[in-house]
Each structure stands twice: as structure tokens, then as C-alpha cells.
């Protein structure tokens, strides 16, 4: 649920800023701030809380069932520009990025609360379209809109809180967690990567994207069924690709206490991406983000079963391994390390 | 869940604006927009959705239990000014206004997702304090913080999504609904009203509030136990006072298809309010808002039982009645109508 939204600029630098007064949230960065807030909560979590801050969704034991809860926000000027994306697509995406979190837990989305923050001079037609796109996504994924909030704000923002259900077997939840990878697990990814980031680059270059790149950027389609099948097959580790493949695998590494080797030639790239950016296709796929595909880690034979059962392509791209370093290694065919420029996205770092 | 947050200015006019281009959300107003969005959702709600848009919280049937879900947002510059309220109080209130929604359903809050929207130059100390206040409120009401989101934005905003549980008897949920008032029901209110609005007026006059007025404004304490006891006693109708007593009773009238008579001398006013604004105490109590008390409607004998069982004062202030008009009537001791200037709060109207 941390961060799965589009963005118009990269705030990627990891260098500590010069001291100039009180510590700012940009000094900590998004993940530093989340760790700080999580630590502040202490360890008095109730027994009903199966999984709290630090995974794609929270998991709560509720009267014999297993509830999933996640939330994501899209802010005008930060995560979208109305001039660059139809309002209907903004509505679709605001819900889709939350469905992606539920998919990454192996669950089924149930219902959503939608908060619209709006300037008073927002045209009603824009909100009608935003809501129409949101409803299309809700219908496609069988999500009910159960309520929400409308507040005044200087710019449009859409916050969705999505509730879902985890599958269960013999009273135990079937969850895909970030902290459950084992050494030797195969690492697989759904679909193709980098298309959304390529579309964003096209936009920045002044050319409106079209075709599959635009669709990937504007209307992400989280592979919900793959997550559910993976959980049913006994796979226990996944994350969605929102911040960038390597950064998101890095979260699995951190939480599982392992390293990861990724075989660059195996990273699935679409023909449209290869055509649009032949030289940067791999970099866009590895660190572009916003793919809303799944990364799964599990025994190779189960991943193969999952491949056989899924319409969505499932590609093995690497392996979890024992390592001192939690940074995934990107390797070429000969096993040599590949170094890419920018890695992933942090909301709160300075540009 | 619609709108239960503080505000720094009133946007109360109901006059249609002059035509100047496309229809704006300010032309519809908050409640017009919510009605439009609710209508757009159509009527294909799944059977699990017991109660959707239009009450204090959504109600969802989940594996044998009855789940409550609500969300509220506080935006810097709209709902709070950091200069006028300590960050810790902003954190407290962001959660408390959601607890108020669960109280108004007669339920028990369980866990929350917290979304922080932040400029990158926000001091970490401010967020630490905000979170400390939020945690205090969470501890007081036994709410777990299970997750959330951190996003970059031009100003601070805090969005809380709160999940809760409704009580049940023989498999049926015990709910306090807006649409369940009956003619002849006594109307009762908890605590005293108008204190928070008086504190806000003090702030606008340049004098920082202190004492009970400031506490009511900065640290609202929803009477959770009263709502739960009311539901257990078989009372079935309530709303929380967030937008102003008369406007909120008006929501009960609309949804229940009734009118209401309110006896002005019975509206409970605190000594601090009477002292601060002797002439305007009634107006502040009736249309000030942000009280986060409960209005209940039910048979007089059950309300009396509730009074007897509650530490929080419960005061009968009027009666539901058959009427063509859905606007509550405010009456003096002799039964004459009292007309107050501004009625309630609408986020999206033009000032």
C-alpha cells in the first residue's frame, strides 16, 4: 500500500542534503519516514493484526475471515496532470493501483471507499468522467464502491481505501508476503515491464503516447487471478511492481533477509517498448515503475505450475540467494553485473 | 463519513451563482455532488453491502461478521492551520472524526489506515508530533494503526480510513442508521454543543482559545460507549454532529422522510460557551458543527434507559414528526419558530 502511484518527476537522489535547519521529510525519504512511523507505533499490536505496516496490504483477522486493507492516493501535479491524462483514466488508475496491492497479497478485492479532494471550481464534467473511469475499473474487478468523502482542497486528489479477502485453507490465510522468500526460490514476474515508464517518458518528450504503451500507463490491469492462483498453489511471497522492478525486489530482499540475482536478458520487454526506446528498454523495465505487475518468489516447480495455469505470461527472471547485501544484482548473460542509472522512486526525496 | 472535519471559513450560501461557463462542483455543493456520485453508481450493489453511500459508515457483511468502514480527510489550509493547532492535536482529530462515524453507527472501531500527504520540506518533528497525537487517540479508543500511505503533495493532508465492527444479536447487525427514525421518536443529543465552533470563532478573532472550548475544538472525544449502548438497547437511528446540529438532524429527516421539532431551550450549552458568547451560544450550538457528539432518535423510554446507563450526558431536545418539510424546526419555549442565520457547513459551496 505504500506508494503505488504514477509520478511526473523523479526524486531519486540518495545523497544526504547539506544541513540547513531542522530535519525535513526529504532528508529521511519515503522509506525512512515509513520506518520511523512504523517504529513509533511500538509493538503493542493486537492479536487480530496478522500483518501491519510494511507489506502491500494490512491483514486483519475478522470473525473467522481474513480481511485485507490497503490505501493509495493520487495527487494532481504530483501523480498526474489532467492535461496529460483523461479524467476517466485517472479514476481507473486510482482504483487499479489499490487492486494491485490486493493482487500482491493473493487476495480478492471486495469494496472501496473513495475520497475526492477538489477545488471548488472543478468542472462537474471532470468529476463525472473521473467517476466513470473508476466505476469501469470497479465493474471489471467486481469491486463495490461503498462510500467515501468529499473535501475541498487546492488541487484534485483521489484516495482509495480498498478492502479485500484473503483465501484460506484449513483456517489459515493464504497470503503472499514480502518477508517469506527462501534462498533458492525462483523469482518470476507477470506480463511485461517498462511500458508505463516509456509512456511517461514519451509524455515528457512532448509526444502523447498511444497504443500499448499508453494503455499500460493510463489503464494498468493488475493480474489479480495470478496472485490468487499463486496463493492457492502454496506460493507465499510476492510484491507488486509499483516503484520499479529492482527496488520492489529489494523490498522482498530486505524483509526476507536475502539477496537476489536477476538475469537481465530474461526480463520481459514488450515489442512496443523495444521499438520506442531500444537503448533504454532494460533500464525502463528495471527501474521505471508503475507496472502494476507482480513479482513472485517460490519453488521453481510451483512457479512452473503457476505459468501453466495462467493466461497472463509468467516469466522466471532470477533467484533469491543468501547474501550480505539486500540490493538485487542485475546480471548479463555471462553473469557480469549491470549497473543502471536511477533505481526506483521515492516520493519524498529532493529532486 | 461524508465530511466530518473542521474548517477555517464558512462556505454556506445556497444561492445559485451567475452562469460563467461549465458547471462547477461549487454549483452542486457537497451534498449535491455526493448524491450525483451515489446515483452514478447505479443499483447493482452486491448483497454483502448492507449500507452504502449516505450514512456515517458503510456496512459490509464479511464471513459472518458485520464490518463498518469510514474515511475522513483533513487538509491544511482548509480544515486546519498548523499555526493555530499543535500538530499533535491535528493527528488526534484526524482519527477522532472517524471514530465519531463509527460511534454514530453504534459500532466498535478496530483498525485504521493513515495516509499522509506531505510537502518534501515538512519538518520531521511536525510529523512525529502529528503521529504522536494520532497514537494517543488510537490508544484511548483501542484502535490499531495497521498501515497507510505516504505521498508528496503541495500541502499537508491526513486521510484516515477506519474499520470497525457492528454489534449483532441473533445474526442481525445492531446499527444506528440515518434512515430509521419514526414519527414520535424522541431526539436526544450527547454532551454539550457549540464549544468547538466557539473556539474556532475565538481563533478568528485573534484570541487563542483555552480551557474546555479549546479542548472541544482540538481534541474531540466521540462518545463511543453511548452509541454502543444505544444500539444494544434497540435504538436504531443516529448521526454524529459534524456539520452542525440542525443540518445533521436534517440528514435524518431527509433519509427517514420526516420532519423534526427542536426545543431551543433544551439544547445543552456549556457554561464556557454561555460565558464566551452569551448572545450567540444557541446559534453556535445549532449550526456551528464539529461537535462530534451524537444525535439519537428513538422511543422516549429507551432514550431514558440510555440516559440512566451513560456517564456522558444525554439530553432530549425534540421529537421526530410527520411533515412535508425535511428542515428541522427550531422552536422557543412558547412553540414559536426561531430563525438562525447560517445553517451547517458545505465543503464545496462558494463563499
Interface residues (C-beta under 8 A of the other chain):
Chain A: X1 X2 X3 X5 X11 X22 X23 X24 X25 X26 X27 X28 X30 X33 X34 X36 X37 X40 X41 X45 X46 X48 X49 X52 X53 X55 X57 X58 X60 X62 X63 X64 X65 X67 X69 X70 X71 X72 X73 X75 X77 X78 X79 X110 X111 X113 X115 X117 X118 X120 X121 X122 X123 X124 X125 X127 X128 X131 X132 X135 X144 X145 X146 X147 X148 X149 X150 X151 X152 X153 X154 X155 X157 X159 X161 X163 X165 X347 X348 X349 X350
Chain B: X1 X2 X3 X5 X11 X22 X23 X24 X25 X26 X27 X28 X30 X33 X34 X36 X37 X40 X41 X45 X46 X48 X49 X52 X53 X55 X57 X58 X60 X62 X63 X64 X65 X67 X69 X70 X71 X72 X73 X75 X77 X78 X79 X110 X111 X113 X115 X116 X117 X118 X120 X121 X122 X123 X124 X125 X127 X128 X131 X132 X135 X142 X144 X145 X146 X147 X148 X149 X150 X151 X152 X153 X154 X155 X157 X159 X161 X163 X165 X347 X348 X349 X350
